């Protein structure tokens, strides 16, 4: 239960401090959860965080061009690097997340 409250608090702090959006959160303890007290201070908690893609609109526009008959780009392919340039988070987003984790005693891998 304490972990859920901590995660919710961190989510609220993230939204307030960096303009980020919480997409999922829990307001109650998951079914089957049994509290065994606080975790040892040296235990590591691994979280997976999805950051917003930098240019989904640009990717959609490019894919429409690649799939529209008559377009000069019709039936061409995007390289992995080109796809990555559209979907990777912006450097500002990565910096904001890194600053948030550092300010709250954590660090990304």
N, C-alpha and C positions, 0 to 999 in steps of 0.2 A: 504494500500500500504506500509506504514511504517513497519507494522508487517511482510509482505512478505520479505522486504529488511532485516529486523532484523534476521528473520529465515534463510535466505540465508547466511547472514554474519556469523551467528553462525555455520552453516554447514561448511562454508569454514574454519573457525577457527578450528573446530573440526578435519577436514582433515589435515590441516597444522600442528596442534600441537600434535596430537596423532596418526597419521597414519590411521585414520578411514576413511570409505568410505561413501559418500552420495549416497543413492539409489534413492531418490526422492527429487525434489525441484521444486519450482515454480519461473518462471522468470517474470510472470505478475500477476496482481490482478485477483483473481477468479471472474467468472461471477456472477453478482448480489451483489458483495461486495460494501458496502457504508461506506466510512470513516466517523467516528464520532469523530475523534480526538484521542488524547492519552488516554489510559486507566488510571484510578486512580492508583497511586503508590501501594496501598495496595491490588489491585486485583490480584488473582492468575491465572496463565496460566498453565494448565495441559497439558503436552505433553506425548505421548507414544513413547518410543524409543525401537527398537529391536536391541539387541546386538548379535553378531555372536556366533553361537553355537560352543562348544569347540571341538567336535569330530564327525562330521557327517560321515567322512570316516569310523571310527570305528563302528558307528551304522550301516552303510550300510553293512560292512563286517559281523557283528554279525547277521543281518537280513538274509543275504544270507546263512549263516551257519544254521540258524534256519529253513529255508525254502527249503533246499537242501536235497532230499532223499539220504540216505546213510550217512549223516553227523551224528555224535554222538549227536548233539544238535537238530536234526530234530524234528519238532513239539513241541518244548519246548517254553515257553513263557518268555518274559522279564517282570520283576516287574516294577512298576512305578519308583522306585528308580534307577533301572538299566537304564531305558530310560532317566531319568533326568540326570544321570551321563554323558551320551553322548551328550545331547542337551543343557545343561546349559552353559552359557558363562563362560570362564575361570576367575579365580580370577584376573588375570592381566587385562583382558578386563573390568571387573567391577571396578577395581581400577582406570584404565585410565579414564573411563567415570565419576566416582565420582570426580576425580581430575579436569577434564575438567569443570564439572558443578560448583564445588566449586570455581574454578579460575574465573568463569564468573558470579558469584553472584547468583547461583542457587544451589539447592540441591535435590537429588533424595528423594522420599518419604521413 
